[in-house]
Amino acid sequence: MDGTVTLYTSRFCGYCVMAQRLLKSRGIDFRTVNIDTDPGGREEMLVRSGRSSVPQIFVGDRHVGGFTDLYHLARRGELDDWLEEADSAARQS
């Protein structure tokens, strides 16, 4: 994985929408994997996170968790640090 943000989502998930809005409001690019239409994406999410609920959010290879985890990370001011670390790791590889 590179330094991007990945959101595993499904169609009728309000928390998925809120996570996308939070990232967009901060100008953060992200990749969305809809597990409803991408069976490989569901398996990938399960392997990476060990969880079956959505959203599951990653910054680079680092697992954030769900929307509430993302919200608290951003509120504490740590999301930018995670993004910088992921970008730095991606440049080094």
C-alpha positions in Angstrom: 0.0 0.0 0.0 1.1 3.6 -0.5 0.4 6.6 1.6 -3.2 7.0 0.5 -6.4 6.8 2.5 -8.5 3.8 1.8 -12.2 3.6 2.8 -14.0 0.2 2.6 -17.7 1.1 2.3 -21.1 -0.2 1.4 -24.1 1.4 -0.2 -26.5 2.2 2.6 -23.9 3.1 5.3 -24.4 6.5 6.9 -21.1 6.3 8.7 -19.4 5.7 5.4 -20.9 8.9 4.0 -19.8 10.8 7.1 -16.3 9.5 6.8 -16.2 10.6 3.2 -17.5 14.0 4.1 -15.0 14.5 6.8 -12.1 13.6 4.5 -13.5 15.8 1.7 -13.9 18.8 4.1 -10.2 18.5 5.0 -9.1 18.2 1.3 -7.9 14.7 1.8 -7.9 12.4 -1.2 -9.0 8.9 -0.7 -9.7 5.6 -2.5 -13.1 4.0 -1.9 -13.7 0.2 -2.1 -17.4 -0.7 -2.2 -17.6 -4.1 -0.7 -21.2 -4.6 -2.0 -19.9 -4.6 -5.6 -16.3 -5.8 -5.1 -16.2 -9.2 -3.5 -12.4 -9.1 -3.6 -12.6 -5.8 -1.7 -14.6 -7.4 1.1 -12.0 -10.2 1.5 -9.2 -7.6 1.4 -10.9 -5.6 4.1 -11.4 -8.6 6.3 -7.7 -9.6 5.9 -6.4 -6.1 6.5 -8.7 -5.1 9.4 -10.0 -8.3 10.9 -13.4 -6.7 11.0 -16.5 -7.2 8.9 -18.3 -3.8 9.6 -18.0 -0.7 7.4 -16.5 1.7 7.1 -13.0 0.4 7.7 -10.5 3.2 7.1 -6.7 3.0 6.5 -4.1 5.6 6.2 -1.4 3.9 4.1 -1.1 0.5 5.8 -2.2 1.8 9.2 -5.7 0.9 10.3 -7.7 3.8 11.7 -10.9 1.8 12.4 -14.4 3.2 11.7 -15.8 6.7 11.4 -15.8 7.4 15.1 -12.1 6.5 15.2 -11.4 8.8 12.2 -13.4 11.6 13.8 -11.4 11.4 17.1 -8.1 11.1 15.3 -8.9 14.3 13.3 -10.2 16.1 16.4 -7.1 15.4 18.4 -5.0 16.7 15.5 -3.3 13.4 14.8 -4.8 12.7 11.4 -2.3 15.0 9.7 0.6 13.3 11.4 -0.7 9.9 10.2 -1.0 11.3 6.7 2.6 12.7 6.8 4.0 9.4 8.1 2.2 7.4 5.4 3.4 9.8 2.7 6.9 9.6 3.9 6.8 5.8 4.1 5.4 5.6 0.5 8.2 7.9 -0.8 10.8 5.6 0.8 9.5 2.5 -0.7 
